[in-house]
Each structure stands twice: as C-alpha cells, then as structure tokens.
C-alpha cells in the first residue's frame, strides 16, 4: 500500500529511479548542507575575509635600476679600473639603484580595514537574508506538497468509487435495469475527477522541481513529504510588541541596513584621512655617475595639498550617511508593518482552521461511505449522490487548505520576524 501511494504521488513510477520520504525537518537539514545557492553565497564571507587581509598589508617597496651603461671605451674602462678594480662585467660600468617605500599616513590603512570588516558583516547578513528567504520557500513548498498529496488521495478515492459504480452500472444498463443517462452522468463525473487529478499532478510536478532545486537532488528522484514538524503557537500566546522586538533583533535585512549606515560613517572618516598626504621615502646609490664614485642618497617626497583637499569625496560621504540613515528608517518601518500584516493573516488562518472540528471531518468521511452504500442500494437518487459527491470533495479541499493555510501563514510570520518563534 505504501509503494502504491508513493507511485500515485510520483505519477508514472517507470520514469522514477528513486523515492525519498522526507519530513520538513529532514528536508531542511538536507537543504542546509546541499543547497548550491546557499553554499555560493557563503563563499562571499570568505571573500570578505580575504579583503580584510589585503587591507592590512603594507604597500610593496619599489626598486629601480637605471643608467646602466652597456657601452664603454678602452679609456673609460682604464679609468674605471683604477677606481673599481674588478674583473666582472659590471665592475667597471656606471649604474644607479633607487629604492622607494610609500608610507600611508592619517590612519588610512586602519580605516580601510575597519571598512572591510563592516563589509564582512554585511556579507554575513546577505547570507542570513538568503537563508531566511530560501528556508521559508522550502517550508512552504513542503506544506504545498503535503496538501497536494493529501488532496490527491481524496481524488483517487473518488475515482476508485466512480470506477466501481460505473462497472456495476454498465452491467445493469446492459440488462436494462438502469437508464443510460445515469451511466453517462457517472462517467461524466469520472472524467471530471480524472481531469482534476491530471491538473493536480502538474502542480505536484512543479513542486517536485522546486524541491529538487532547493535540496540539490537529481531529477530522476521523487520526493514524498511525510509530515510537517511544525506546531504553530496560538495567536493568543503572541504579542505584537514581542514580535516586533524579535524582528528588530533578528531581521538580517534590517541589520544590513544598519551596517550600511556604519559603513558610510567609516567611509567619511577614510575620505577625511585622504586629506593627509602620504609620504614616500627613498634611498639611492649612484655608481660613477656624479662627483663621487659611490654616491649614497636619501630623500622623502610628499604631495602638497594646495588644490585637492578631497572636498568632493568628503561631501559625497556625508550625503551617503544621511541617505543610508533614511534607508534604514524605511527598512525599519517596512519590518514593523510586515510583522503586523503577517500576524493578522496568521490569526485569520488559525481561527478559521480551528472552526473546523475533528468531529466534522470524521462525520464527512463516514457520510461519503454511507451515501455510496445508499446509492448502490438505490435508497437515494443519482442527483443526491453526485451532489454530495461534489460537496464532499469541496469540503475536503477546504479542510486541507485550512490546514495548509495555518502552516504557510505561520512560516510567513516567522519570515517577517526573522527567526524561529518558540
């Protein structure tokens, strides 16, 4: 029976090579380990760490060898030999060597490191935001898949009953015991149910595709969602103030907006430091190029900040601070309203679901069996049977949608809050 149920969920099993049964918790564990988009985004944190490492490094020194004289006359070599006795190629030739080192002043390197550290914090929040988005997508996909599986069972049950009734009616119609019109009505109902099953299978195929991408599972595999591990809290146990407080502490996109403001403040400090010119220290050696045969010299160079005091970049950084502050305020407003909206929707879904009693669901199933028996025994007409048949299907769908609605709306509330609601 279990294999048959899985075959129904997966469609035509011949095209499948494997079936995986997963609860929501198991699917989430698989998702955390194998989702390619999540793994790729996590690498950005490593890139940010490398940028911090790079920002801490000193500039490389520069060495220059110049004025190397490759051509000399006999007289020049004789004169050089008196000063530089050597048998080597360069022993009697003129050349110069210079060594320069840039000294970054004004704490620019330290300020750049601070900026890169905030960039790393931003990269972490981007990762957390992606994780938050993909997690709710996965959970909703599992809830949708579970709903489709359960509704598929309802339709398959109705299809089975109609096929059984039609088989009996064909025998009775051949003997002239029932009218052909009743048989046609039953066959029309069966055709409608089969059409709905096909449409439902298309939706299940779409959910299969989405789940496989999220879980990084190869295409020939069929996923069966066994159950959800979600136990939603009653709205009476939740308060708006607590949810908003939790969102303020947990929402990655809100934290990222705050970090953007902090980054713009560090950028302003860095741009102000650019007003302090850097120093370049140099040492040189000149062989036979001047008054003395061996000349050693030292020097320093610095830009004179007469015309460019970096005013434009400083002004832009100041505007950037104000801009990011306003964006952070806007994001905070969005977060608060998203929490309120999600809480309202969850309350509606929760209340509606709990208006449907377990007794109603049990009675509904019992009545379907009763109506089927009474129709077979000709205690009710075909119109009464088909009316209840359709009403049963719609009510079962309503019940399943109510159950799914609670799961989905609770996940949307957790998504709005930015964390698990315990």
Buried (B, 14 or more C-beta within 10 A) or exposed (E): EEEEBBBBBBBEBEEBEEBBBBBBEBBBEBBBEEBEBBEEBBEBBEEBBEBBEEBEEEEEEEEEEEBEBEEBEEEBEEBBEEEBEEEEEEEBBBBBBBBBBBEBEBBBBBBBBBBBBBBBBBBBBBBBBBBBBBBBBBBBBBBBBBBBBBBBBBBBBBBEBBBEBBEBBBEBBEEEEBEEEBBEBBBEBBEBBBEBBEEBBEBBEBBBEBBBBBBBBEEEBBBBBBEBEBEBEEBEEBEEEEBBEBBBEBBBBBBBBBBBBBBBBBBBBBBBBBBBBBBBBBBBBBBBBEEEEEBEEEEEEEEEEEEEEBEEBBEBBBEBBEBBBEEBEEBBEBBBEBBBEBBBBBBBBBEBBEEBEEEEEEEBEEBBEBBBEBBBEEEBEBEEBBEBBBBBBEBBBEBBBBBBBBBBBBBBBBBBBBBEBE
